[in-house]
Amino acid sequence: YSAGRRLWMLLLPEQLYLEELDHESGKEPDGSLRTPFGLLDDPFTQSQRTVWVDFTEKGSYVVCGSVVSGKSTLLQTIVCGLVKRYTPEQLNLYLIDFSSRMLSAFASAPHTGGMIYENEEEKVGRLFRFMDKILQERKKLLEGGTYTQYVRAYGQKFPAVLLVLDNVAGFREKTKNQYDDDLLKLAREGAGYGIYLLLSAGGFGMTELPNRIAGNIRNVISLEMTDRYKYMDVLHVTRLPLLPEAGKKGRGLVEEQGQILEFQAAMAVRAWDDYGRISILTKWCEEQSEQWQGRRAEKIPEIPEEPTLDDLEKLRQYQICIQEKIALVAGYRKEDASVYQIPLRRLYCYLLLGKPRSGRKNMLRLFMNEAAQMEGQCTVVEMGTAALKQDAERLKMDYLTDAVELYQSFQKLLPVFRDRNLKKRELLEKGMTEDEVFAEMQKETPVFYFIADLAAFFQTVYRPDKTGQAMAPFVENIMEKGSLHNIYFIGCLNTDDAAAGAGWKAFQNFIGYKTGICLSAPGSQRIYHFANIPYTQMNRPPAKGNGYAVMEDDTEATAVVLPLAGRRRV
């Protein structure tokens, strides 16, 4: 005896869990990013089957639904499915929860690079600038191809990125719609570079998800809406063959293979209520974090409350700058908390300008530590004080305190400079660009001079005796023509002493490079112009530990948060 085929299907279940769905066991192809999220009812084939989200094949998704329809629960299910299918080396998550905090369960997962809640709007700008940085890096890397093509050709060298935003309307209201363009850019361009969106909204329109953004996201999962026309609006159809059963949380409509079908969304795990589910998932994520030994998601940049050199050294970008000897790091950009780099290609004479006790010596110590890590040949020049003596001894740097020692140091530098200058000329005569010349000169040992007081330094250089007469022409020449030699001068100057250097050619050459950091009120000096700083702030000194950095263009100042050069006490 065998049972005959049913004349009708069973009803969709009112409660469904992720573990009950068909997960299609087997090896996932490289770059894949998909997970089941519910059970689909297909009356045309008289079957019920698992329904999936597939970011790699289809791109970004929007979950729409009225109040208490289960949008946050569905987002939680999708994220849960993804973190259980993929490692942090395959998928990185960035979560914005302006709803019921159901995404909070994943904050501790090794896949998660950042979690932002309502009333943490100051972090949002940093996240979107971080997303744009990833997008630009991938555009350069992929060179016109797509993420999927790259992965199929070379394997998954970098992870897919998923930005999840729960409650678009609340987010836009709190942030005054200022990130609409960022969302639009990611919706329009992100999928081609492995950056996807998963959003939840009440619908499309001015107060929900704007149509200009929604128009760039083809995939919509619609939970219960208030009427037929709203279903038609979000699903982009002019005719609706059916409506989902009303009053069932997690019930909705989705397009599958060109047909609009009813589905029941699954919940992530079995629990008595939402709080229990969050607790179970939180514990699971914490366990995964403890066990995971591989590379984790890169964190959204943030500035520690009292940053130190220890904090900087933990950052991947800092490590790249120092290990590859391509840049010094001054601290954090105040705007987006990213690392503020001073490329050695653009650095030659660097000025640390400020009033007494403004942090000039601290910055010099920071750069001394970084130059030591680069295994540079370093010399500290300090006349009249000994504030840097211990640092120089600890870092095994030459320490000069008078004119004779300075003269002897320049005598040793002269043949080095002469040889490198000859090499530079030969490279330029071969038709190399300055960037190519710099790359060649990087094969030489970097040479750093750290000058504690530029006024005292140039006063010594221009001494009216034989030592000064011998030094001055060399210093004037090297300050004027020494760029691209892998030789660098970094010095501190009290703003009150700036006028005294007007008659010294070498001093004018030094400040003429227009690179440095101003640590006191912008209006208190005449070296930089700072056209982008409002007039009302020109006579206001930056907060302690802050400064205005310039790089060649002295009209554009970058606000920088500067770390302490000292180490944290254990």
Secondary structure, DSSP 8 states (H G I E B T S, - for coil): ------SS-----SS-BGGGS----S---TT--EEEEEEEEETTTTEEEEEEEEHHHH--EEEE--TTSSHHHHHHHHHHHHHHHS-TTTEEEEEEE-SS-GGGGGTTSTTEEEEEETT-THHHHHHHHHHHHHHHHHHHHHTTS-HHHHHHHH--SS-EEEEEEE-HHHHHHHTTTTTHHHHHHHHHHGGGGTEEEEEEES-BSTTSB-HHHHTT--EEEEE--SSHHHHHHHHT-S--S----TT-TTEEEEEETTEEEEEEE-BSS--SSHHHHHHHHHHHHHHHHHH--S----------SS-BHHHHHTSHHHHHHHHTT-EEEEEEETTT--EEEEETTT-SEEEEEESTTSSHHHHHHHHHHHHHHTT-EEEEE--S--TTHHHHHHTT-EEE-SHHHHHHHHHHHHHHHHHHHHHHHHHHHTT--HHHHHHHHTTS--EEEEES-HHHHHHHHT-SSHHHHHHHHHHHHHHHH-TTSSEEEEEEEEGGGGGGGGG-HHHHHHHTT-EEEE-S-GGG-SS---TTS-GGGTTS---TTEEEEEES-TT--EEEE--BSS----
